[in-house]
Amino acid sequence: MTHIAPPPLPAIVLDPIVRLALSEDLGRAGDLTTDATITPGTELTAHIRARKNGVLAGMDAASHALHLVDPKVDFDVQIQDGQQLAPGATIAVMQGDARSILIAERTMLNFLGRLSGIATLTAEFAEKITHTKAKVVCTRKTTPGHRAVEKRAVRCGGGTSHRYGLDDAILIKDNHIAACGSIADALQRAHAYAGHLRMIEIEVDTLDQLAEALPHKPHAVLLDNMAPETLREAVAMIDGQCLAEASGGITLETIAAKAETGVDYLSVGALTHSAINLDVGLDIL
């Protein structure tokens, strides 16, 4: 399935991520192999190609990496983020200075492989629940420093995002409740603190906890590690009072049954913490 990809990340967000990736590869002395073997002024044409089936993501990061190394290299995009890949498909064609292309190669492929892997896994999860109203969402379980690009990759695969960070919503989890004293106290304090645009969600593990939470009008309830039959009861109890989100060990084998209970969202940390890189390579013609 092809998904409409989000716009490229703003340069101010993308730039430090890509610069760090390039700098850790080039180190203190640059690309010794290219310096030793490639005559300055050599030009070539290179194709970035998919080696396996999947969904593409990360073209903004890859193109930015090439631009930082050498903005004069021509970068002709053949396939857009969110589109399907088949083995041998040409993703982009580069033409220009051979040294620049070889210096940028690994950083470009690292972004494309990692982010396309996330998009591909997300698409697999999303495909399992197309017959329901539920949406699959990613979590904060991302690679440190790469949250923006990884969450964008989830959207390329047809998923959406839970919180980006601790600063964009209130999510009261079990440890907050334990430290605060009770579900009622935690929700009362959250409502007193939050502005009118702040979402408040609370995590519950049992139907008794859900019954305690609902009178305090959370915007969403995170139903953690509940079996499908318990989720059905929880959705019936909520009865449209707030959003219902299932979480906890959701897999490709279990997501459909949980989505069919009527929940609105299913949060899956595996989208970002367990995605396998999609094999993408560079071929010189």
N, C-alpha and C positions, 0 to 999 in steps of 0.2 A: 504494500500500500504506500502511495506517495503522500507526503504530508507537506503542508505549506510551512516553510521554515520561517522563523522569526528574522527580523532584519539583522545585519551584522552588528556585533557589539560596538558601541562607540569607541573611537580610537583611544580616548583617555582611560577606558577600562581595559581594553585589549593590550595596549602598548606595554605596560609594565610586566604583564604575564609573558608576552612574547620576547621581550628584551631579556628577561631572566633566563628563559630557555636557551636563547642564543648565547648568552654570556657564559652559562655553565658548560656549553659545548665547546666554545672557542677558547675559554680559559684565558691565560696570560699571553699566549703567543700566537693565537689564530690556528688555522687549519694547516698543520705541518705537511700533511700528505699532499694536499692541493698545491701548496707552495713549492714542494719538491718536484712535482710531476707535471704540472700544467703550465704551459707557456702563457704569459700574460697576453691578452688579445685574442686567445682562442675562443671561437664561438661554437655553439652546438644547439641542437633541438632535443628536448627531453619531454617525455610523456609521463604524467602521473597516472597509474592504472590500478584498478581494483584487482585483487587476486581471488576474492571470494564474493558471494552474495551478501548484500547488506543495505543499509541506509546511510547516506553520506551526511557528515557533519564536520565542521571545523575549517571550512574553506576561508572564513574570515581570518582565522589565526594563521593558516598556512600562507595566504597571500600577504599578510602583514609581515610575516617573517622574511619572505623574499624581498618585499619592498624595503625593509630595514637594511638588508644586506646590499641590495642594488636595485634602486627604483627604475633603472633603465631596462631591466630584463622584461620582455613581453610575457604576460601571463594571461593565456586565453582559456577561460573557464568553459568546459564542455558540459558539465553536470552540476546542478545546483544542490545546495544543502537541502535535505529532506527528500531527495529523490532516490529511487532504487538503484543499486549497483549490481552488476553481473560480472563474473570473472572475465578479465580482459578489457573491460570498459575503460575508455580514456576519460579521466576526470578533468584533466587540464593539460595544456601544452605550453611549455616554456621555450623561449627562444632568446638567446643572447649570450652574455659572457659565461664561458664554461666554469671559470673559477667561482663566480657568484652562485651559480646553480648548485655546484657541488658543496659549497660552504653551507647553503641554506637547506640542502636536501634532507638531512636527518631530522632537523627541527620541524620542517614542514610535515614529514611523514609521521613523526611522533604525534603531532596534533591531530592529523587526519585519522590515524589508526585508532588512537584512544577515543576521540570524540565520535567517530563513526561506530565504534564498538558500543558506546553508550546509546547512540541513536538506534542501532540495530536491535539491541536488547529491549529498549523501550517499545519499539514497534512490535516486537513479539508479545510483550505483555498487553499492549493496547489492542492487538488483534484478537486476543482471547475474550475481550469484554465488549466488543462492538455491538452485541445484541442487548446490552444493558445501558442504563443512563450513566453508569459510573465512569469516572476518569482515573487513570493511574497518575500518581504524583511522586516526584523524587523528594528526598529529604536533605538534611544538612550533612549527610555522611559522604562528603566529597573529598577529593584530594586537596590538601592544604594549598591555598594560593590559586587553585584552578576552579573555584566554585562557579564563577560567572560563565566560563566556557563549557563546563560540564552540564550546568543547568540549561544552557542554551541547546546543548546537544540532545537533552531529554525532549525539549520542545520540537526539535527536528524529527524526532522519532514518533511524535504524536502524543507525548505525555505533557504534563504541566508540572508546576512547582509548588511545593509546600513553602515554608518560610525560606527566604534567602539567608537570613541571619537572626540573631537574637534581638535585633533592633526593629523588625518590621511587623511583629505580631506578638501577642501574649499567649504562650502555650504553657499551661500549668500541668506539670508532670507529677509522677508519684513522689519524687523527692521534694518537690515544692510543697506538696500537700503535707508530707511528713514533717517538714520543717515549720510549716505554717500552723499546723494543728488540725485542720479539717478542710473538707471540700467547700463547705459553706463559707468559712473565713477566707479561704483563698480566693473564691469568686467574688465575694463582697469587696475585698481589697482591690482586686483587679478592676472591677467596675468603677471604683472610686478613683483609681489612678489613670485609667485609660481615657484618651480623648475620644471624640465621637467617631473618628475614622479608624480606630484600632480594633482589630479582631481579637476576641478572647476565645480560646479553645481550652478545653480541659480533658485530660486523659483519665479514663476509667477502665477498671479491669473486670468489674462485675455489674450486674443489673442493679444491685443495691446501691452501688456508688452512682450509677446513672440516675436512679430515682432521687438521690440526694442532690445531684447537680442541677437537674432540670428546672426546679423552681427558681434558681438564681440566674436563669436566662443567659447561658453561654451562647456565643454565636455558632460554635461548633463543638462537637464532642468526638474525641479520639477513642475509639473502641478497640482496646489493645488486646491482642492474642485471644480473641473470641472465636469459637467454632461457628460455622454457618448457622446452626439452629439458634445459638445465642444471639448472633447478629440480627436474625429475623425478629426476635423478641425485642431487641434494643431499638430497631428501626420502628417497630410498632409503638413502643413507649414514647419515642421522640415525636412521632406523628407530625412531622413538619415544623416542629418548634425551633429547630436549628439544623445545621448541616451535620451529617453523619459520616465519619471517616473511619475506615478499618485499617489496622496496622498490625505488624508483628509477624515476621516470618512468612510473608506472602510469597508464593512461588508461581511459576508458570502452570504448575499442576493444580494449584488451589485457588488461583485468582478468580476464575469464572464462577465457582460456587459461592465465593464471598461477594462478588459483584451482584449476583442474582438475588441476594438478600434485600436489596433496595438501598444500600449505602450510596452516598454521593461520590465519595473518593476512596481510593485505596493507596496508601503510602507504602512505597517499596524502596528501601535503602539499597537493595541490590542493583538498582539501575545505575548507580554511580560507583558503589564500592566493589561490585563483583563483575562488571562488564569485561568481556574478553576483547582485546584489541582486534580490530578488523584489519586483515592483511592488505596493505596498500604499498605499492612499490613505484620506483622511478626507473624508466627505461630510456636509454639514450639511443637515438636513431642515427 
